[in-house]
């Protein structure tokens, strides 16, 4: 299915921008939402099918106003791709409490806001697709990333329950849980506590390619997948978390230990 109108949060950079450009190249009108105005304009300059909107997903009033404006200007929204997130890292005992709350407000609260703004109209039309980027970090927890993991665990749980509560509605909802992806989001982790596990993944080129994740998302949409672990590493780590959590924690502590 090629949607006529899509809305992408976090569309000024990273996964959001890449996916928005891919959909735009196929003829979809794509509203890209972000707080990075310069990034929005740069992205929109790459395609006549990209339409930039300044929006802070953690602000419900702003989200509601922007969604209504997109519908008025572009038409009913067929697909939501929610990528907006932040990723500052630190040990929980050291991380500023305001930053911990901000992670939850943007990553989880933003998910709630954008979903609540779009789902009712999709249900009324009995059609639509909602793709929410959770994270493997919400399933496989990592030291020095506790607040981020908690926010993404909330996103994963919220979306899974949303899926179950909306069966038979005509709306396909999918949560995507990738491992580390080579996008600018990781730079927030590097610029804060810079966990060794992330440094090593970057140094050894163990990051997933964004296009491969989007390929997996599109296959998931075709198959009506609901919980997507888009690459082999995500599948393996998820199973280890379920079957041998103690062993996995030993591995995580070792990979994060400064030499």
C-alpha positions in Angstrom: 0.0 0.0 0.0 1.3 3.4 -1.0 -0.4 6.0 1.3 -1.7 9.2 -0.2 -0.8 11.2 3.0 1.7 10.2 5.7 2.8 12.0 8.8 6.3 11.4 10.2 7.5 12.7 13.5 11.2 13.4 13.9 11.3 14.1 10.2 14.1 16.6 10.2 16.9 14.0 10.5 17.7 10.3 11.0 15.2 7.5 10.5 12.3 9.9 10.2 13.8 11.9 7.4 15.1 8.8 5.5 11.6 7.2 5.6 9.8 10.4 4.7 12.0 10.8 1.6 11.4 7.2 0.6 7.6 7.6 0.8 7.8 11.0 -0.9 9.7 9.5 -3.8 6.8 7.1 -4.4 4.2 9.9 -4.6 3.0 10.2 -1.0 2.5 13.6 0.5 4.5 13.5 3.7 4.1 15.9 6.6 7.3 16.0 8.5 7.2 17.2 12.1 10.1 18.3 14.3 11.4 21.1 16.5 14.5 21.5 14.3 13.3 24.1 11.9 16.6 24.2 10.0 16.5 20.5 9.5 12.9 20.6 8.5 13.6 23.1 5.7 16.7 21.2 4.5 14.7 18.0 4.3 11.7 19.6 2.6 14.0 21.1 0.0 14.8 17.6 -1.2 11.3 16.8 -2.4 8.1 18.6 -3.5 6.2 16.0 -1.6 7.6 16.9 1.8 5.8 19.4 3.9 7.5 20.8 7.1 5.6 21.5 10.3 7.2 22.7 13.5 5.9 20.6 16.3 7.0 19.5 19.8 5.3 16.1 20.3 5.4 16.5 24.1 3.0 19.4 23.8 -0.6 18.0 23.3 -2.1 21.2 22.3 0.6 21.8 19.7 0.2 18.2 18.4 -3.5 18.6 18.0 -3.2 21.9 16.2 -0.6 20.6 13.8 -2.4 17.4 13.0 -5.6 19.4 12.2 -3.6 21.7 10.0 -2.0 18.8 8.1 -5.4 17.2 7.5 -6.8 20.6 6.3 -3.8 21.2 3.9 -3.0 17.7 2.7 -6.0 15.5 3.5 -6.8 12.5 5.7 -3.6 10.9 7.1 -3.2 7.3 6.0 0.0 6.4 7.8 1.7 7.6 10.9 5.4 7.0 11.4 6.5 8.1 14.9 10.2 8.4 15.2 10.7 11.5 17.4 12.8 10.7 20.5 15.8 11.8 22.5 18.7 9.7 23.9 20.8 11.4 26.6 22.6 8.8 28.7 24.0 8.6 32.2 24.0 6.3 35.3 20.6 6.7 36.9 22.3 7.9 40.2 24.1 10.6 38.3 21.5 11.7 35.7 19.7 15.0 36.4 16.1 14.3 37.5 14.8 16.9 35.1 16.5 15.1 32.2 15.0 11.7 33.3 11.5 13.3 33.3 12.2 14.9 29.9 13.0 11.6 28.4 9.7 10.2 29.5 7.8 13.3 28.5 9.2 13.3 24.9 9.7 9.6 24.2 6.6 8.2 25.9 4.4 11.3 26.3 5.0 12.2 22.6 3.9 8.7 21.6 0.7 9.0 23.5 0.0 12.5 22.2 0.5 11.8 18.5 -1.3 8.5 18.7 -4.3 9.9 20.4 -4.4 12.8 17.9 -4.6 10.4 14.9 -6.1 7.1 15.9 -9.8 8.2 16.3 -10.1 9.4 12.6 -8.4 6.3 11.4 -10.8 4.1 13.4 -13.8 6.2 12.0 -12.6 5.5 8.5 -11.7 1.9 9.4 -8.4 2.2 7.7 -4.9 3.4 8.4 -1.4 2.4 9.5 0.5 3.4 12.7 4.2 2.6 12.9 5.7 3.5 16.3 9.5 3.2 16.8 10.0 1.7 20.2 13.4 0.2 20.8 15.2 -3.0 21.7 16.4 -0.9 24.6 12.9 -1.2 26.0 13.2 -5.0 26.0 16.9 -5.5 26.6 17.9 -3.1 29.3 21.4 -1.5 29.3 23.4 0.0 32.1 24.0 3.8 31.7 20.9 4.0 29.6 18.3 3.4 32.3 16.1 6.5 31.7 16.1 6.0 27.9 15.3 2.3 28.4 12.5 3.0 30.8 10.9 5.5 28.3 11.1 3.0 25.5 9.8 0.2 27.6 6.8 2.4 28.2 6.5 3.0 24.4 6.7 -0.7 23.7 4.1 -1.6 26.3 1.7 1.2 25.3 1.8 0.2 21.7 1.4 -3.5 22.4 -1.7 -2.9 24.5 -3.0 -0.4 21.8 -2.6 -3.2 19.2 -4.7 -5.6 21.4 -7.4 -3.0 22.1 -7.9 -2.1 18.5 -8.1 -5.5 16.8 -10.8 -5.5 14.2 -10.8 -1.7 13.9 -9.3 -1.7 10.4 -6.2 0.1 11.7 -2.8 -1.7 11.5 -0.6 -0.8 14.4 3.0 -1.9 14.6 5.8 -1.3 17.1 9.4 -1.5 15.8 12.1 -2.5 18.2 15.5 -2.2 16.5 19.0 -2.5 18.1 21.4 0.4 17.7 20.9 2.2 14.3 23.4 4.4 12.6 21.5 7.7 13.0 22.2 11.1 14.7 20.2 10.0 17.7 23.2 8.0 18.9 25.2 11.2 19.0 23.1 12.3 22.0 24.4 9.3 23.9 28.0 9.9 22.8 27.8 13.6 23.8 26.5 12.7 27.3 27.8 9.8 29.3 29.1 8.0 26.1 28.7 4.4 27.3 31.5 2.0 26.3 29.0 -0.4 24.7 27.8 2.3 22.4 31.4 3.5 21.6 32.4 0.0 20.8 29.4 -0.6 18.5 30.3 2.6 16.6 34.0 1.8 16.5 33.4 -1.8 15.3 30.7 -0.8 12.9 28.0 -2.9 14.5 25.3 -0.4 13.9 22.2 -1.3 11.8 21.8 0.5 8.5 18.7 2.7 8.6 17.6 1.7 5.1 17.7 -2.0 6.1 15.4 -1.2 9.1 13.0 0.7 6.8 13.0 -2.3 4.4 12.0 -4.5 7.4 9.3 -2.0 8.3 7.8 -2.1 4.9 7.9 -5.9 4.8 6.2 -5.8 8.2 3.5 -3.5 6.9 2.8 -5.8 3.9 2.6 -8.8 6.3 0.6 -6.9 8.9 3.3 -7.6 11.5 2.5 -6.2 14.9 5.7 -6.5 16.9 8.7 -6.1 14.7 12.3 -7.1 15.6 13.8 -5.9 12.4 17.2 -7.5 12.4 19.1 -10.6 13.6 20.8 -8.9 16.6 17.4 -7.7 17.9 15.9 -11.2 17.7 18.9 -12.8 19.4 19.1 -10.3 22.3 15.4 -10.4 22.8 15.5 -14.2 23.2 18.4 -14.0 25.6 16.5 -11.5 27.7 13.6 -14.0 28.0 15.6 -17.2 28.4 18.8 -16.2 30.3 18.4 -12.7 31.7 21.3 -13.2 34.3 23.7 -14.3 31.6 22.7 -11.4 29.4 23.3 -8.9 32.2 26.8 -10.4 32.7 27.5 -9.8 29.0 26.1 -6.3 29.2 28.2 -5.4 32.3 31.3 -6.8 30.5 30.6 -4.8 27.3 30.1 -1.6 29.3 33.1 -2.0 31.6 35.9 0.5 31.1 39.2 -1.3 30.4 
